[in-house]
Amino acid sequence: MKVTGRSSGLKGRINVPGDKSISHRAVMLGAIAEGTTRISGFLNGADCISTIGCFRRMGADIEYDGGTDVKVHGVGLHGLKAPDGILDCGNSGTTTRIISGLLAGQSFTSELTGDDSIRRRPMKRIITPLRQMGADIISVKGNDCAPLRIAPGKLHGISYDSPVASAQVKSSILMAALYAAGETTVTEPALSRDHTEIMLSAMGADIIRSGLSVTLRPGRTLYAQDIEVPGDISSAAYFIGAGLIVPDSELIIENVGINPARAGIIKVFRDMGADISLINERILTGERVADLAVRSSKLHGTVISGDIIPTLIDEIPLIAVVAALAEGTTVIKDAAELKVKESDRIALVTDNLKAMGAGIEALEDGFIINPDGALRPLHGARIHDALDHRIAMSFTVAGLTASGETQIEHPECVSVSYPGFFDDIYRLMGI
């Protein structure tokens, strides 16, 4: 896949695919609710399809034909059945971690695995709290990674201070808490995305949020809901970034989820001087939603650290690309989590931006971009993406402003979260 720099702006309106995090959770919670959960705007990317596959193997009747409408016929909290084989989570860390908490409360033994990337990603962060709750969960190879084997355990509530602000960890614990004796409280060092809490509350769970803590009291039945999935801000991010850095661009990105625990990228870009407006703000199935108007902007450097990091962790590769084209120095820190995503994103962002001529220094927990304050034009390069969808999409955006051709190594990997990404880019380019 080759990308060439643009001399004219990107223009038009666009709807990005449904929120990946919400799509996952709608299927999972719909499967253990009473009644039929109707999901519209579902993300038909590979990760969310992995979640559907896992629950189908456990006896859930899920109507899905490859589109954006899904019906999940719930079996209730205790209606899942032993799968007829190993559960394959594909490339999805969300599936692997959250479903582990749910499986810990079942009356059958299960084993789950995924692709090479998943089998390298750290699972101790969920194994530890689940074991504290009484779960029988082991890493089959003893390396704290998948494959994981989960046998029936007698679960009890705990108070858990999570060392990381991770929605996947929090959600895994809350899933197990549905099956535990006594209440469970999870406290985070910073607020992570709260889609699980919003959906559990809508379905009838006894859940209380207070500051950085969330408490769930088990015993209530979950009831099916109609769930409208907003556009994924992590997918919208690439068009926000492109609209800001490609000259003479003017875009409207419709129906984007702006949950405060997810929308840190908007604040950061505005702090850098971005012209981003929120239009038609509203609430959709408990989630804040708006249309985003984005115009080309003259940007400057900033410092990104602390509590805002969990609200934009998936967007940091794109933010780094945009910062390379901003005047002055940008520092991103407190983001060591980037090393244990689908790839080591600190290393890949650093190496690929250097290959394109940018000034960047890697830190243990982030980057310094344009460390001497000098703004350097980007030139085309071959991008090593390690099959990481967010790296591939971020450097596609970089290629739109670079001289010469930028070659994306594995463009097919974007299907994990955004199957039509390149088609949408071409349309806004007028191709």
SEPA-52297 format. One record per residue: x, y, z of N, C-alpha, C in turn; residue in one letter. Coordinates in steps of 0.1 Angstrom, whole numbers, padded with zeros to 4 digits, always signed. Layout:
# residues N
XYZXYZXYZa/...
***
This chain:
# residues 431
+0008-0012+0000+0000+0000+0000+0009+0012+0000m/+0007+0021-0010+0015+0033-0011+0007+0045-0009k/+0012+0055-0002+0005+0068+0001+0014+0079-0005v/+0008+0088-0011+0016+0100-0016+0010+0113-0010t/+0019+0122-0008+0016+0135-0002+0006+0143-0009g/-0002+0151-0002-0013+0158-0008-0009+0173-0009r/-0012+0179-0021-0011+0193-0023-0024+0201-0020s/-0035+0193-0020-0048+0199-0017-0054+0192-0005s/-0064+0199+0001-0069+0194+0014-0079+0182+0012g/-0081+0176+0024-0092+0166+0025-0105+0173+0029l/-0115+0170+0022-0128+0177+0024-0140+0167+0024k/-0150+0169+0032-0162+0161+0031-0167+0157+0045g/-0177+0149+0045-0183+0143+0057-0180+0128+0058r/-0179+0123+0070-0175+0109+0071-0181+0104+0084i/-0186+0091+0083-0190+0083+0095-0179+0072+0097n/-0173+0072+0108-0163+0061+0111-0170+0049+0117v/-0164+0038+0117-0171+0026+0122-0174+0027+0137p/-0183+0018+0142-0187+0018+0155-0176+0016+0165g/-0178+0021+0177-0168+0020+0188-0165+0005+0191d/-0152+0002+0190-0148-0012+0192-0150-0017+0207k/-0147-0008+0216-0149-0012+0230-0163-0014+0234s/-0172-0006+0229-0186-0007+0232-0192-0019+0224i/-0188-0022+0212-0192-0033+0205-0189-0046+0212s/-0177-0048+0216-0173-0060+0224-0182-0062+0236h/-0184-0051+0244-0191-0052+0256-0206-0055+0254r/-0212-0049+0243-0226-0052+0240-0228-0067+0237a/-0219-0073+0230-0220-0088+0228-0219-0096+0240v/-0208-0092+0248-0206-0100+0260-0217-0099+0270m/-0221-0087+0273-0232-0085+0283-0245-0089+0278l/-0248-0087+0265-0260-0092+0259-0261-0107+0260g/-0250-0114+0259-0250-0129+0259-0255-0134+0273a/-0252-0127+0284-0255-0131+0297-0267-0124+0303i/-0274-0116+0295-0286-0109+0299-0298-0118+0296a/-0309-0114+0302-0322-0120+0298-0329-0112+0287e/-0333-0119+0276-0339-0112+0265-0329-0110+0254g/-0334-0103+0244-0326-0101+0231-0320-0086+0231t/-0307-0085+0230-0300-0073+0229-0299-0070+0214t/-0304-0058+0210-0303-0054+0196-0292-0043+0195r/-0282-0046+0187-0270-0037+0186-0271-0031+0172i/-0271-0018+0171-0269-0011+0159-0256-0003+0159s/-0250-0002+0147-0237+0005+0146-0225-0004+0151g/-0227-0017+0151-0217-0026+0156-0205-0026+0147f/-0193-0026+0152-0181-0027+0145-0178-0041+0139l/-0179-0042+0126-0177-0055+0120-0162-0057+0116n/-0153-0054+0126-0139-0056+0124-0135-0070+0130g/-0123-0074+0127-0119-0088+0131-0120-0090+0146a/-0116-0080+0154-0116-0081+0169-0130-0084+0174d/-0139-0077+0170-0153-0079+0175-0159-0091+0170c/-0155-0095+0158-0160-0108+0153-0154-0120+0161i/-0142-0118+0166-0137-0128+0175-0145-0130+0188s/-0150-0119+0193-0159-0119+0205-0172-0127+0202t/-0178-0124+0190-0190-0131+0186-0187-0146+0185i/-0176-0150+0179-0172-0164+0178-0171-0171+0191g/-0165-0164+0201-0163-0171+0214-0176-0174+0220c/-0186-0164+0220-0199-0166+0226-0207-0176+0219f/-0206-0176+0206-0213-0187+0198-0209-0201+0202r/-0196-0202+0205-0191-0215+0209-0195-0219+0223r/-0200-0209+0230-0206-0212+0244-0221-0212+0244m/-0227-0214+0232-0241-0216+0231-0250-0204+0229g/-0244-0192+0228-0252-0180+0226-0257-0179+0212a/-0269-0176+0210-0275-0175+0197-0273-0160+0193d/-0264-0158+0183-0261-0144+0179-0264-0143+0164i/-0273-0134+0160-0276-0131+0146-0267-0120+0141e/-0258-0124+0132-0248-0115+0126-0245-0119+0112y/-0247-0110+0103-0244-0114+0089-0233-0106+0082d/-0224-0100+0091-0213-0092+0085-0216-0077+0084g/-0228-0073+0088-0232-0059+0088-0230-0052+0101g/-0238-0042+0104-0236-0034+0116-0248-0036+0126t/-0257-0044+0122-0268-0048+0131-0266-0062+0136d/-0267-0063+0149-0265-0076+0156-0276-0079+0166v/-0281-0091+0167-0291-0095+0177-0284-0106+0186k/-0284-0103+0198-0278-0113+0208-0289-0118+0217v/-0292-0131+0215-0303-0137+0223-0296-0142+0236h/-0298-0135+0247-0292-0137+0259-0296-0151+0266g/-0287-0157+0273-0289-0170+0279-0290-0168+0294v/-0288-0156+0299-0288-0153+0314-0274-0155+0320g/-0273-0151+0332-0260-0152+0339-0254-0166+0339l/-0263-0176+0340-0258-0190+0342-0262-0199+0331h/-0264-0193+0319-0269-0201+0308-0258-0205+0297g/-0246-0200+0299-0235-0204+0289-0232-0218+0291l/-0227-0225+0280-0223-0239+0280-0208-0240+0277k/-0203-0252+0282-0189-0255+0279-0187-0254+0264a/-0176-0247+0259-0173-0247+0245-0169-0260+0240p/-0170-0262+0227-0166-0275+0221-0152-0275+0217d/-0144-0265+0221-0130-0265+0218-0124-0252+0224g/-0112-0249+0220-0105-0237+0225-0111-0225+0220i/-0113-0215+0228-0119-0202+0224-0107-0194+0218l/-0109-0189+0205-0099-0182+0198-0103-0167+0198d/-0094-0159+0205-0097-0145+0206-0090-0137+0195c/-0084-0144+0186-0077-0137+0175-0067-0127+0179g/-0068-0114+0175-0058-0104+0179-0063-0095+0190n/-0074-0099+0196-0082-0090+0205-0078-0092+0220s/-0070-0082+0225-0067-0082+0239-0080-0079+0247g/-0089-0071+0242-0101-0068+0249-0109-0081+0251t/-0111-0089+0241-0118-0102+0242-0111-0111+0253t/-0098-0112+0251-0090-0121+0260-0092-0118+0275t/-0089-0105+0278-0089-0101+0292-0103-0101+0298r/-0112-0094+0291-0126-0093+0297-0133-0106+0298i/-0132-0114+0288-0139-0127+0288-0133-0136+0299i/-0121-0134+0303-0115-0143+0313-0122-0141+0326s/-0126-0128+0330-0133-0126+0342-0147-0133+0342g/-0154-0132+0330-0166-0138+0329-0165-0154+0330l/-0155-0159+0324-0153-0174+0324-0150-0179+0338l/-0143-0170+0346-0140-0174+0360-0152-0178+0368a/-0164-0173+0364-0176-0175+0372-0185-0186+0366g/-0180-0193+0356-0188-0204+0350-0186-0217+0357q/-0195-0227+0354-0194-0240+0360-0187-0250+0351s/-0180-0245+0341-0172-0254+0332-0158-0249+0330f/-0150-0258+0325-0136-0254+0322-0135-0249+0308t/-0127-0239+0306-0125-0234+0292-0110-0230+0290s/-0106-0230+0278-0093-0225+0274-0094-0215+0263e/-0086-0204+0264-0086-0194+0254-0072-0190+0250l/-0071-0187+0237-0059-0183+0231-0061-0173+0221t/-0051-0169+0213-0052-0159+0202-0040-0161+0193g/-0038-0150+0185-0027-0150+0175-0014-0148+0182d/-0003-0147+0174+0010-0146+0180+0011-0134+0189d/+0005-0123+0185+0005-0111+0193-0001-0113+0207s/-0013-0119+0207-0020-0121+0219-0012-0130+0228i/-0005-0140+0223+0002-0150+0231+0015-0143+0237r/+0018-0131+0233+0029-0124+0239+0025-0113+0249r/+0012-0110+0249+0007-0098+0257+0005-0102+0271r/+0008-0093+0281+0008-0097+0295-0006-0099+0300p/-0008-0111+0307-0021-0114+0313-0020-0115+0328m/-0008-0113+0334-0007-0113+0348-0016-0103+0354k/-0018-0092+0347-0026-0081+0353-0041-0084+0355r/-0046-0095+0348-0059-0100+0352-0058-0113+0360i/-0048-0121+0358-0046-0133+0365-0046-0130+0380i/-0038-0120+0384-0036-0117+0398-0049-0113+0405t/-0057-0104+0401-0069-0100+0408-0079-0112+0407p/-0080-0119+0396-0090-0129+0395-0087-0141+0405l/-0074-0144+0406-0070-0154+0417-0073-0149+0431r/-0072-0136+0433-0075-0131+0446-0090-0133+0449q/-0098-0133+0438-0113-0135+0440-0116-0150+0441m/-0106-0159+0440-0109-0173+0441-0109-0180+0427g/-0106-0173+0417-0106-0179+0403-0095-0190+0402a/-0099-0200+0394-0089-0211+0391-0084-0208+0376d/-0074-0199+0375-0069-0195+0362-0054-0197+0361i/-0050-0203+0350-0035-0205+0349-0031-0201+0334i/-0019-0197+0333-0012-0195+0320-0007-0209+0316s/-0012-0215+0306-0008-0228+0302+0007-0230+0301v/+0014-0221+0295+0028-0222+0294+0036-0216+0305k/+0029-0211+0316+0036-0206+0327+0043-0193+0325g/+0040-0186+0315+0047-0173+0312+0038-0161+0314n/+0027-0163+0321+0017-0152+0323+0011-0146+0311d/+0011-0154+0300+0005-0150+0287-0005-0161+0283c/-0013-0158+0273-0022-0168+0268-0013-0179+0261a/-0018-0191+0260-0032-0196+0263-0034-0196+0278p/-0047-0194+0282-0052-0194+0296-0062-0205+0297l/-0061-0212+0308-0071-0223+0312-0078-0218+0324r/-0091-0218+0324-0099-0213+0335-0109-0224+0339i/-0108-0229+0351-0117-0239+0357-0127-0233+0367a/-0137-0240+0370-0147-0234+0380-0140-0231+0393p/-0144-0220+0398-0139-0215+0411-0150-0209+0420g/-0148-0209+0433-0158-0203+0442-0153-0188+0444k/-0160-0179+0437-0155-0165+0437-0161-0157+0449l/-0153-0148+0454-0158-0139+0464-0153-0125+0461h/-0160-0115+0466-0157-0101+0464-0144-0097+0470g/-0137-0087+0464-0125-0081+0469-0125-0066+0467i/-0116-0060+0474-0113-0046+0471-0099-0046+0465s/-0098-0041+0452-0086-0042+0445-0081-0029+0440y/-0069-0025+0444-0062-0013+0439-0054-0017+0427d/-0059-0013+0415-0052-0017+0403-0039-0009+0401s/-0028-0015+0398-0016-0008+0396-0016+0000+0383p/-0025-0003+0374-0026+0003+0361-0040+0008+0359v/-0041+0019+0352-0054+0024+0348-0058+0017+0335a/-0065+0006+0336-0068-0002+0324-0083-0006+0325s/-0090-0003+0314-0104-0006+0313-0106-0021+0312a/-0096-0028+0305-0097-0042+0303-0096-0049+0317q/-0086-0045+0325-0085-0051+0338-0097-0049+0347v/-0101-0036+0347-0113-0033+0355-0125-0041+0351k/-0127-0042+0338-0139-0049+0332-0138-0064+0335s/-0126-0070+0334-0125-0084+0338-0129-0087+0352s/-0125-0078+0361-0128-0080+0375-0143-0078+0377i/-0149-0068+0370-0164-0066+0372-0172-0077+0366l/-0167-0083+0355-0174-0095+0350-0174-0107+0360m/-0162-0109+0366-0161-0119+0377-0170-0116+0389a/-0171-0103+0392-0179-0098+0403-0193-0102+0402a/-0198-0103+0390-0212-0107+0388-0215-0120+0394l/-0205-0129+0395-0206-0142+0400-0201-0145+0414y/-0196-0134+0420-0189-0135+0433-0199-0134+0445a/-0195-0139+0456-0202-0137+0469-0197-0124+0475a/-0205-0115+0477-0201-0102+0483-0197-0092+0473g/-0196-0079+0477-0194-0069+0467-0179-0068+0464e/-0176-0062+0452-0163-0060+0447-0161-0046+0444t/-0149-0040+0448-0145-0027+0445-0132-0026+0437t/-0131-0019+0426-0119-0017+0419-0116-0002+0419v/-0103+0001+0423-0098+0015+0424-0087+0016+0415t/-0087+0026+0406-0076+0028+0396-0067+0040+0400e/-0055+0041+0395-0047+0053+0397-0051+0065+0389p/-0058+0062+0378-0065+0073+0370-0077+0067+0363a/-0086+0075+0359-0098+0070+0354-0096+0064+0340l/-0099+0051+0338-0099+0045+0325-0113+0045+0319s/-0115+0042+0306-0128+0042+0300-0138+0034+0307r/-0150+0039+0308-0160+0034+0317-0172+0028+0309d/-0170+0023+0297-0181+0017+0290-0188+0005+0297h/-0180-0003+0304-0186-0015+0310-0195-0010+0321t/-0191+0000+0329-0200+0005+0340-0213+0010+0335e/-0212+0018+0324-0224+0024+0318-0233+0013+0314i/-0228+0003+0307-0237-0007+0301-0242-0016+0312m/-0234-0020+0322-0239-0028+0333-0251-0021+0340l/-0249-0008+0343-0259+0000+0350-0272+0000+0341s/-0271+0002+0328-0283+0002+0320-0290-0011+0320a/-0283-0022+0321-0288-0035+0321-0294-0040+0335m/-0292-0031+0345-0298-0034+0358-0288-0039+0369g/-0276-0039+0366-0266-0043+0377-0266-0032+0388a/-0263-0037+0400-0261-0028+0412-0247-0023+0412d/-0244-0012+0406-0231-0007+0404-0230+0008+0408i/-0220+0011+0416-0218+0025+0421-0204+0030+0417i/-0204+0042+0411-0191+0048+0408-0189+0060+0417r/-0177+0061+0422-0173+0072+0431-0158+0075+0428s/-0156+0086+0422-0142+0090+0419-0135+0080+0410g/-0124+0074+0415-0116+0065+0408-0120+0050+0412l/-0131+0049+0419-0135+0035+0423-0148+0032+0417s/-0150+0019+0415-0163+0014+0411-0166+0001+0419v/-0179+0000+0424-0183-0011+0433-0195-0018+0426t/-0194-0031+0426-0205-0039+0421-0210-0049+0431l/-0223-0049+0434-0229-0059+0443-0236-0069+0434r/-0233-0082+0436-0239-0092+0427-0253-0095+0431p/-0260-0103+0423-0273-0108+0427-0284-0103+0418g/-0282-0092+0410-0293-0088+0402-0292-0094+0388r/-0304-0096+0382-0305-0101+0368-0302-0090+0359t/-0294-0093+0348-0292-0084+0337-0303-0085+0327l/-0308-0074+0322-0318-0074+0312-0314-0068+0299y/-0317-0074+0288-0313-0070+0274-0317-0055+0272a/-0309-0048+0263-0312-0034+0260-0310-0033+0245q/-0316-0022+0239-0312-0018+0226-0300-0009+0227d/-0289-0012+0220-0277-0004+0221-0273+0002+0208i/-0272+0015+0207-0267+0022+0195-0253+0025+0198e/-0244+0020+0190-0230+0021+0191-0225+0034+0184v/-0219+0044+0191-0215+0056+0184-0202+0053+0176p/-0198+0062+0167-0185+0060+0160-0174+0061+0170g/-0163+0053+0167-0152+0051+0176-0142+0063+0175d/-0140+0070+0186-0131+0081+0185-0117+0077+0182i/-0113+0065+0185-0100+0060+0181-0099+0059+0166s/-0110+0056+0159-0110+0055+0145-0111+0070+0139s/-0119+0078+0145-0120+0092+0141-0107+0099+0142a/-0098+0095+0151-0086+0102+0154-0078+0104+0141a/-0077+0094+0132-0069+0095+0121-0074+0106+0111y/-0087+0108+0111-0092+0118+0102-0091+0132+0109f/-0092+0132+0122-0089+0145+0130-0075+0149+0127i/-0065+0140+0128-0051+0143+0126-0049+0147+0112g/-0054+0140+0102-0052+0143+0088-0058+0157+0085a/-0070+0160+0090-0076+0172+0088-0069+0184+0093g/-0061+0182+0104-0053+0192+0110-0040+0195+0103l/-0034+0185+0097-0020+0186+0092-0020+0187+0077i/-0030+0183+0069-0030+0184+0055-0036+0198+0052v/-0028+0207+0045-0033+0220+0043-0046+0221+0036p/-0054+0231+0039-0067+0234+0033-0077+0223+0034d/-0077+0216+0046-0086+0205+0048-0098+0211+0057s/-0110+0205+0054-0121+0208+0062-0130+0196+0062e/-0132+0190+0074-0139+0177+0075-0150+0178+0086l/-0160+0171+0085-0170+0168+0095-0171+0153+0098i/-0168+0149+0110-0168+0135+0113-0181+0133+0122i/-0190+0125+0117-0203+0125+0123-0204+0114+0134e/-0212+0116+0144-0217+0106+0153-0205+0099+0161n/-0196+0107+0166-0184+0102+0173-0187+0102+0188v/-0183+0090+0195-0184+0090+0209-0174+0099+0216g/-0178+0107+0225-0169+0117+0232-0169+0114+0247i/-0171+0102+0250-0170+0098+0265-0158+0105+0271n/-0159+0112+0282-0147+0119+0288-0135+0110+0291p/-0138+0098+0293-0127+0088+0295-0120+0084+0283a/-0125+0089+0271-0119+0085+0258-0114+0097+0250r/-0119+0109+0253-0118+0120+0244-0106+0129+0247a/-0095+0124+0254-0084+0132+0257-0077+0137+0244g/-0078+0131+0233-0072+0135+0221-0077+0149+0217i/-0090+0151+0219-0096+0164+0215-0089+0175+0224i/-0088+0173+0237-0082+0183+0245-0068+0186+0242k/-0060+0175+0239-0046+0177+0236-0044+0184+0223v/-0052+0181+0212-0051+0188+0200-0055+0203+0201f/-0065+0205+0209-0069+0219+0211-0058+0227+0219r/-0052+0220+0228-0041+0226+0235-0029+0230+0226d/-0028+0222+0215-0018+0224+0205-0022+0235+0194m/-0034+0240+0196-0039+0250+0186-0049+0246+0176g/-0054+0234+0177-0063+0228+0167-0076+0234+0167a/-0081+0236+0154-0095+0241+0152-0104+0229+0151d/-0110+0225+0163-0119+0214+0164-0132+0219+0171i/-0143+0217+0165-0156+0221+0171-0165+0209+0173s/-0172+0209+0184-0182+0198+0187-0196+0204+0183l/-0203+0196+0175-0216+0200+0170-0226+0189+0173i/-0238+0194+0176-0249+0184+0179-0246+0174+0190n/-0241+0179+0201-0238+0171+0212-0251+0165+0218e/-0250+0152+0222-0262+0145+0226-0258+0132+0234r/-0268+0125+0240-0265+0113+0247-0272+0102+0239i/-0264+0091+0237-0268+0080+0229-0266+0067+0237l/-0276+0060+0241-0275+0048+0250-0265+0050+0261t/-0266+0062+0268-0258+0064+0279-0244+0070+0276g/-0241+0071+0264-0228+0076+0260-0229+0090+0253e/-0219+0099+0256-0219+0112+0250-0214+0111+0236r/-0221+0118+0227-0218+0117+0212-0219+0131+0206v/-0211+0134+0196-0211+0147+0189-0206+0145+0175a/-0209+0155+0166-0202+0156+0153-0190+0165+0155d/-0179+0161+0149-0166+0169+0150-0163+0176+0137l/-0162+0189+0138-0158+0198+0127-0143+0201+0128a/-0135+0197+0118-0120+0198+0119-0115+0206+0107v/-0106+0216+0110-0100+0224+0099-0085+0224+0101r/-0078+0225+0090-0064+0226+0090-0059+0237+0100s/-0049+0234+0107-0045+0243+0118-0030+0244+0119s/-0025+0256+0124-0011+0258+0127-0009+0253+0142k/-0002+0243+0143+0000+0236+0157+0013+0239+0163l/+0013+0238+0176+0026+0240+0184+0027+0228+0194h/+0039+0227+0199+0042+0216+0208+0035+0217+0221g/+0035+0206+0229+0029+0206+0242+0035+0195+0250t/+0031+0193+0263+0035+0182+0271+0023+0174+0275v/+0023+0161+0272+0012+0152+0275+0017+0141+0285i/+0010+0141+0297+0014+0132+0307+0003+0131+0318s/+0005+0122+0327-0003+0121+0339-0017+0115+0336g/-0027+0120+0342-0040+0114+0342-0047+0114+0328d/-0042+0122+0319-0049+0123+0306-0045+0111+0297i/-0033+0104+0301-0028+0094+0292-0038+0082+0290i/-0045+0077+0301-0054+0066+0298-0066+0070+0289p/-0069+0083+0287-0080+0088+0279-0076+0089+0264t/-0063+0086+0261-0059+0087+0247-0048+0077+0244l/-0046+0066+0252-0035+0057+0250-0035+0051+0236i/-0046+0048+0230-0046+0042+0217-0043+0052+0206d/-0045+0065+0209-0043+0075+0199-0028+0081+0199e/-0020+0076+0208-0007+0083+0209+0002+0081+0197i/+0002+0070+0190+0010+0070+0177+0005+0080+0168p/-0008+0083+0166-0012+0093+0157-0009+0107+0163l/-0010+0109+0176-0006+0122+0182+0009+0125+0179i/+0017+0114+0180+0032+0116+0177+0034+0120+0163a/+0027+0115+0154+0028+0119+0140+0024+0133+0138v/+0013+0138+0144+0009+0151+0143+0019+0161+0149v/+0024+0157+0161+0034+0165+0168+0046+0167+0160a/+0050+0157+0152+0062+0159+0143+0060+0170+0133a/+0048+0174+0131+0045+0185+0121+0040+0197+0128l/+0042+0198+0141+0039+0210+0149+0052+0218+0152a/+0051+0231+0154+0062+0239+0157+0066+0236+0172e/+0079+0236+0175+0083+0234+0188+0084+0219+0193g/+0086+0217+0205+0089+0204+0211+0076+0199+0218t/+0073+0186+0215+0063+0179+0222+0069+0168+0231t/+0065+0167+0243+0069+0156+0252+0057+0147+0256v/+0058+0134+0254+0048+0125+0258+0054+0115+0268i/+0049+0114+0280+0054+0105+0290+0043+0099+0298k/+0047+0090+0307+0038+0082+0315+0030+0073+0307d/+0035+0069+0295+0028+0060+0286+0035+0047+0283a/+0041+0041+0294+0049+0029+0292+0040+0017+0287a/+0026+0019+0289+0017+0009+0284+0018+0007+0269e/+0023+0016+0262+0025+0015+0248+0034+0003+0244l/+0043-0001+0253+0052-0012+0250+0045-0025+0249k/+0033-0026+0256+0026-0040+0257+0013-0039+0250v/+0012-0031+0239+0000-0032+0231+0002-0043+0220k/-0005-0041+0209-0003-0051+0198+0012-0052+0194e/+0019-0042+0197+0034-0041+0194+0040-0032+0204s/+0053-0031+0203+0060-0021+0211+0058-0008+0204d/+0048+0000+0207+0045+0012+0199+0055+0023+0201r/+0062+0023+0213+0073+0033+0215+0084+0031+0204i/+0088+0019+0203+0099+0016+0193+0094+0018+0179a/+0082+0014+0176+0078+0015+0162+0076+0029+0158l/+0069+0037+0166+0067+0051+0163+0081+0058+0161v/+0090+0056+0171+0103+0062+0170+0110+0058+0157t/+0111+0046+0154+0118+0041+0142+0112+0046+0129d/+0099+0046+0128+0092+0050+0116+0093+0065+0114n/+0091+0073+0125+0092+0087+0123+0107+0091+0119l/+0116+0085+0125+0130+0087+0121+0132+0084+0106k/+0127+0073+0102+0128+0069+0088+0122+0080+0079a/+0112+0087+0084+0106+0097+0076+0112+0111+0077m/+0123+0112+0085+0130+0124+0087+0127+0133+0099g/+0118+0128+0107+0114+0136+0119+0125+0135+0130a/+0124+0145+0138+0133+0145+0150+0125+0139+0162g/+0130+0128+0167+0123+0121+0178+0133+0113+0187i/+0131+0114+0200+0139+0105+0209+0129+0097+0217e/+0132+0084+0218+0124+0075+0226+0127+0077+0241a/+0117+0076+0249+0118+0075+0264+0113+0062+0268l/+0116+0058+0281+0111+0045+0286+0096+0045+0286e/+0090+0057+0287+0075+0058+0288+0069+0068+0278d/+0076+0070+0267+0070+0079+0257+0081+0084+0247g/+0080+0097+0244+0088+0103+0233+0091+0118+0236f/+0102+0123+0230+0104+0137+0228+0104+0139+0213i/+0095+0147+0209+0093+0149+0194+0098+0164+0191i/+0106+0165+0180+0113+0177+0177+0121+0182+0189n/+0130+0174+0195+0137+0178+0207+0144+0191+0207p/+0149+0195+0195+0156+0208+0194+0147+0219+0190d/+0134+0216+0189+0124+0226+0185+0123+0229+0171g/+0132+0222+0163+0131+0224+0148+0121+0216+0141a/+0113+0222+0132+0103+0215+0125+0109+0210+0112l/+0108+0197+0110+0115+0190+0098+0104+0185+0089r/+0104+0188+0076+0094+0182+0067+0096+0166+0066p/+0085+0159+0065+0086+0145+0063+0088+0141+0049l/+0095+0129+0047+0096+0123+0034+0092+0109+0034h/+0088+0104+0023+0083+0090+0022+0093+0080+0027g/+0088+0069+0032+0096+0058+0037+0088+0045+0037a/+0095+0034+0038+0088+0021+0040+0085+0020+0055r/+0072+0018+0059+0068+0018+0073+0067+0003+0078i/+0075+0001+0088+0074-0013+0095+0063-0012+0105h/+0052-0019+0103+0040-0017+0112+0038-0029+0121d/+0046-0040+0120+0045-0052+0129+0030-0057+0130a/+0023-0055+0119+0009-0059+0118+0000-0052+0129l/+0004-0041+0133-0003-0033+0143-0012-0022+0135d/-0025-0024+0137-0034-0015+0129-0032-0001+0132h/-0029+0003+0145-0028+0017+0148-0015+0023+0142r/-0005+0015+0141+0007+0020+0135+0005+0022+0120i/-0001+0013+0114-0004+0014+0099-0012+0026+0096a/-0023+0028+0104-0032+0040+0101-0025+0053+0104m/-0018+0053+0115-0011+0066+0119-0001+0070+0108s/+0006+0061+0102+0017+0064+0093+0011+0066+0079f/-0001+0061+0076-0008+0065+0064-0011+0080+0065t/-0015+0085+0077-0018+0099+0078-0005+0107+0076v/+0006+0102+0082+0019+0108+0080+0023+0109+0065a/+0020+0099+0058+0023+0098+0043+0015+0109+0035g/+0004+0113+0040-0004+0123+0033+0003+0137+0032l/+0012+0139+0041+0019+0152+0042+0034+0151+0038t/+0039+0138+0035+0053+0136+0032+0056+0138+0017a/+0068+0142+0014+0072+0142+0000+0075+0127-0005s/+0072+0125-0017+0075+0111-0022+0064+0101-0017g/+0067+0088-0018+0058+0078-0015+0061+0072-0001e/+0051+0069+0006+0052+0062+0019+0045+0048+0017t/+0052+0037+0020+0047+0024+0018+0044+0017+0031q/+0031+0014+0033+0027+0007+0045+0029-0008+0043i/+0036-0014+0052+0040-0028+0050+0029-0038+0050e/+0019-0037+0059+0009-0047+0060-0005-0039+0061h/-0009-0033+0050-0022-0025+0051-0034-0034+0055p/-0033-0047+0053-0045-0055+0056-0048-0056+0071e/-0038-0052+0079-0040-0053+0094-0050-0043+0099c/-0053-0033+0091-0063-0023+0096-0077-0029+0098v/-0079-0041+0092-0092-0047+0093-0096-0051+0107s/-0086-0051+0116-0089-0054+0130-0099-0044+0135v/-0098-0031+0132-0107-0021+0137-0114-0012+0127s/-0109-0012+0114-0114-0003+0105-0113-0008+0091y/-0121-0018+0087-0120-0025+0074-0120-0015+0062p/-0128-0004+0063-0129+0005+0051-0120+0017+0052g/-0110+0017+0060-0102+0029+0063-0096+0035+0050f/-0090+0027+0041-0083+0032+0030-0094+0038+0020f/-0105+0031+0019-0116+0036+0010-0120+0050+0014d/-0121+0052+0028-0126+0065+0033-0115+0075+0031d/-0102+0072+0032-0091+0081+0029-0092+0086+0015i/-0093+0076+0006-0094+0079-0009-0105+0089-0012y/-0117+0086-0006-0129+0094-0009-0127+0109-0005r/-0121+0111+0007-0118+0124+0012-0107+0131+0004l/-0099+0123-0002-0088+0128-0011-0094+0132-0025m/-0106+0127-0028-0112+0130-0041-0108+0120-0051g/-0103+0108-0047-0098+0098-0056-0109+0088-0059i/
***
